[in-house]
Amino acid sequence: AQYIVPTVTAPGVRVQSAATGGGYTYKTGTSMAAPHVAGTIALVQSATHDDLSAATITTTLRQTASTPSSQTTVPNTRYGYGIINASAATAAVATPATYNITQITAPAVVVSNESYSVEATITNVGDAVGSQNITYKLVSETGTVSYTNDSHVALAGGDSTVVQSVVPPRVTINRTGKYT
């Protein structure tokens, strides 16, 4: 009448696996679930420069596990804290990219119906590869946004790039504008 309650669970039913003598077969059991957990732990550790302790990895797997909708109590005797979620666990410990705008080149004053460009040097000052959305906004003195342009930047740690936005001549400014 006693059993061990799992901390987390992993896919272990009808998992495609190598068959003796070649080919593939479907198997069920903890021997099928264990590689999912080991692989997730490897992904979690590889997502950060920190040397994660076993306790930190266990906590991360527990906190990011997905609970089936049929389970209202967490933890429970069937799934523990839930089914491991490799993507969520990896994201929870990932070393974030850190972006800085190191230089902006833009006209001091903009005039209606003129085209001009704005450039910004973006640098990833962190160690990790990451991406960032960059938004240029032309804002009038009254605070009205008259032009917006979005760019997407993906850089490795320490890398820089110049992002350029060309403001079309159709933008109308009632007064002197400025960039933010």
C-alpha positions in Angstrom: 0.0 0.0 0.0 3.0 2.3 -0.3 4.5 3.9 -3.3 6.9 6.6 -4.3 5.3 9.8 -5.6 7.2 11.2 -8.6 8.7 14.7 -8.4 8.1 15.2 -12.2 7.2 12.9 -15.0 8.3 12.6 -18.7 7.0 10.8 -21.8 7.2 7.1 -21.1 4.3 5.5 -23.0 4.7 4.2 -26.5 8.0 6.0 -27.2 9.8 5.0 -30.4 13.0 3.3 -29.6 15.7 1.2 -31.3 14.8 -2.5 -31.6 17.2 -5.4 -31.0 18.5 -6.5 -34.3 17.9 -3.2 -36.1 14.9 -1.0 -36.9 12.6 0.6 -34.4 9.8 -0.4 -32.0 7.6 1.3 -29.5 8.4 0.8 -25.8 6.9 1.9 -22.5 8.3 2.5 -19.0 10.8 4.4 -17.0 13.6 3.4 -19.4 11.8 5.5 -22.0 11.1 8.4 -19.7 14.6 8.7 -18.1 16.3 9.8 -21.3 13.8 12.7 -21.6 14.7 13.9 -18.2 18.5 13.5 -18.7 18.3 15.4 -22.0 16.3 18.2 -20.4 18.8 18.5 -17.6 21.6 18.7 -20.2 19.7 21.4 -22.1 19.1 23.3 -18.8 22.8 23.2 -17.8 23.9 24.3 -21.3 21.6 27.3 -21.3 23.7 29.1 -18.7 27.3 29.8 -17.8 26.6 29.0 -14.2 27.4 25.6 -12.7 23.9 24.6 -11.6 23.5 22.5 -8.5 21.3 19.4 -8.5 18.9 21.2 -6.2 18.6 24.2 -8.6 18.0 21.9 -11.5 15.4 19.9 -9.6 13.6 23.2 -8.5 13.7 24.4 -12.1 12.2 21.2 -13.5 9.5 21.3 -10.8 8.6 25.0 -11.3 8.4 24.7 -15.1 6.6 21.4 -15.4 3.2 21.4 -17.2 0.3 20.0 -15.2 -2.3 18.1 -17.1 -5.7 19.7 -16.9 -7.1 16.5 -15.3 -4.9 17.1 -12.3 -6.3 19.7 -9.9 -3.9 19.0 -7.0 -0.2 19.8 -7.4 1.9 17.9 -6.5 -0.2 14.8 -7.0 0.4 11.0 -6.9 0.3 10.5 -10.6 2.4 13.4 -12.2 4.1 14.9 -9.2 4.6 18.6 -10.2 3.8 17.8 -13.8 5.3 16.7 -17.1 8.8 18.2 -17.7 8.9 21.1 -20.2 12.3 21.3 -21.7 11.7 24.7 -23.4 10.3 26.4 -20.2 13.1 24.9 -18.0 15.8 26.1 -20.4 14.3 29.5 -20.7 14.1 29.8 -16.9 17.9 29.6 -16.4 19.1 31.0 -19.7 21.8 33.7 -19.5 20.0 36.7 -21.1 21.5 38.8 -23.8 21.9 42.4 -22.7 21.6 45.1 -25.4 22.7 48.7 -25.2 22.2 51.5 -27.7 25.7 53.0 -27.9 25.2 55.7 -30.6 22.2 57.4 -32.3 22.7 59.5 -35.4 19.6 61.5 -36.2 18.8 65.0 -37.4 18.4 67.5 -34.5 15.3 68.9 -36.2 12.9 67.3 -38.6 10.8 69.0 -41.2 7.5 68.0 -42.7 7.6 66.2 -46.1 11.4 65.5 -46.0 13.0 62.1 -46.0 15.8 61.4 -43.6 17.5 58.5 -41.9 18.2 57.6 -38.3 20.9 55.1 -37.3 21.6 53.4 -34.0 24.5 51.2 -33.0 23.2 48.3 -31.0 25.7 46.2 -28.9 25.0 42.9 -27.1 27.1 43.6 -23.9 26.1 40.2 -22.4 27.8 36.9 -23.0 24.8 35.1 -24.5 23.3 35.1 -28.0 20.0 36.9 -28.0 17.6 39.0 -30.0 15.9 42.3 -29.4 13.2 44.3 -31.0 14.2 47.9 -31.7 11.4 50.5 -32.1 12.1 54.0 -33.5 9.4 56.5 -32.7 9.2 60.1 -34.0 7.5 62.1 -31.3 6.3 65.7 -31.6 6.8 68.3 -28.9 3.2 67.6 -27.8 3.9 63.9 -27.4 2.1 62.7 -30.5 3.8 59.7 -32.2 3.8 60.3 -36.0 6.1 57.6 -37.2 7.1 54.2 -35.8 9.5 51.6 -37.3 10.3 48.2 -35.8 13.5 46.3 -36.4 14.7 42.9 -35.1 18.3 42.4 -34.1 20.0 39.1 -33.2 23.6 39.3 -31.9 26.1 37.0 -30.2 27.7 38.3 -27.0 30.0 41.3 -27.6 28.8 41.9 -31.2 27.4 45.1 -32.6 25.4 46.2 -35.6 24.0 49.4 -37.0 20.2 49.6 -37.4 18.9 52.2 -39.9 15.4 53.5 -40.3 14.5 55.8 -43.2 11.6 58.1 -42.4 9.5 58.6 -45.5 8.6 62.1 -46.8 4.9 61.5 -46.2 5.3 62.0 -42.4 3.8 65.3 -41.4 5.1 67.1 -38.4 3.3 70.1 -37.0 6.2 71.2 -35.0 9.8 70.3 -34.4 10.1 66.5 -33.7 12.5 64.4 -31.8 13.5 60.8 -31.6 13.2 58.5 -28.6 
